[in-house]
Amino acid sequence: MKFIFILFSCCLLFQLSVKSQDGWTLKKDKNGIKVFSKKSDKFKFDQLKVECVLDGKISQLAAVLLDVNNQYLWVYKTTKSQLLKEMGEGDVLYYSEISCPWPFENRDLVVRMNITQNTESKVMTIEAKNVDDFVPDKNNLVRIKYSNVLWTITPISSVQFKVEYKIEVDPGNNVPAWLLNLFASNGPYESFVNLREKMKSAPYLQAKFPFITDN
């Protein structure tokens, strides 16, 4: 009996170890949107991940994301968003300003976002990384020097797809890591709640792109 108990305990510990190998911790699970955090190897600020299933076509999502001039309407705490340059199909350079609570200074960054799709699996990948020196630093804003976002969009059907969104960012000086990490899950959650509603808007419902094939 003692041997069986030890064997059961070992199996349980192994299962728990396997489940925690990737290091992600669930921080929020609400309305079908899960937000996870993970310690960063590079910065004192946690990495974040969002998992959810959205209704619609992947072209609708691409249309919302590429409409960068209106990102401030749904991306959490974004006060300004502006297209700077179209680099190619699904490849854009844009500028964003982000509001921070007092007494911290607001942030800004320049991002290059590129949308691609695997022609066989139909999985759509969206990469968004900061770009240095394209827009001069502004006196009243702290420039974000590192931001790395990766979306993996997997079609489930013609009207539904799975989203995995990962972000790692260093917001710059004067923001305590404990404070940012404490509230970090709220921003991605609110953005995805807004995104889900934004995709239902008329300008995006019939979106079509030559470089995207809907499932």
MOLIN-V10063 format. One record per backbone hydrogen bond with DSSP energy under -1.0 kcal/mol. NH is the residue of the N-H (numbers start at 0). CO is the residue of the C=O. If there is no record, write none. Layout:
# MOLIN-V10063
nh=NH co=CO
nh=NH co=CO
This chain:
# MOLIN-V10063
nh=4 co=0
nh=5 co=1
nh=6 co=2
nh=7 co=3
nh=8 co=4
nh=9 co=5
nh=10 co=6
nh=11 co=7
nh=12 co=8
nh=13 co=9
nh=14 co=10
nh=15 co=11
nh=16 co=12
nh=17 co=13
nh=18 co=14
nh=19 co=15
nh=22 co=19
nh=24 co=36
nh=26 co=34
nh=27 co=34
nh=29 co=32
nh=32 co=29
nh=33 co=50
nh=34 co=27
nh=35 co=48
nh=36 co=24
nh=37 co=46
nh=46 co=37
nh=47 co=166
nh=48 co=35
nh=49 co=164
nh=50 co=33
nh=51 co=162
nh=53 co=160
nh=55 co=158
nh=60 co=56
nh=61 co=57
nh=62 co=58
nh=63 co=59
nh=64 co=60
nh=65 co=61
nh=67 co=65
nh=69 co=66
nh=70 co=67
nh=72 co=69
nh=73 co=70
nh=74 co=70
nh=77 co=74
nh=78 co=96
nh=79 co=96
nh=81 co=94
nh=83 co=92
nh=84 co=92
nh=86 co=90
nh=87 co=90
nh=90 co=87
nh=91 co=112
nh=92 co=84
nh=93 co=110
nh=94 co=81
nh=95 co=108
nh=96 co=79
nh=97 co=106
nh=98 co=76
nh=103 co=100
nh=106 co=97
nh=107 co=141
nh=108 co=95
nh=110 co=93
nh=111 co=128
nh=112 co=91
nh=113 co=126
nh=114 co=89
nh=115 co=124
nh=117 co=122
nh=121 co=117
nh=123 co=152
nh=124 co=115
nh=125 co=150
nh=126 co=113
nh=127 co=148
nh=128 co=111
nh=129 co=146
nh=130 co=109
nh=140 co=137
nh=141 co=105
nh=143 co=107
nh=147 co=167
nh=148 co=127
nh=149 co=165
nh=150 co=125
nh=151 co=163
nh=152 co=123
nh=153 co=161
nh=155 co=159
nh=156 co=159
nh=160 co=53
nh=161 co=153
nh=162 co=51
nh=163 co=151
nh=164 co=49
nh=165 co=149
nh=166 co=47
nh=167 co=147
nh=169 co=145
nh=179 co=175
nh=180 co=176
nh=181 co=177
nh=182 co=178
nh=185 co=182
nh=188 co=184
nh=189 co=185
nh=190 co=186
nh=191 co=187
nh=192 co=188
nh=193 co=189
nh=194 co=190
nh=195 co=191
nh=196 co=192
nh=197 co=193
nh=198 co=194
nh=199 co=196
nh=200 co=197
nh=203 co=200
nh=204 co=200
nh=206 co=203
nh=211 co=208
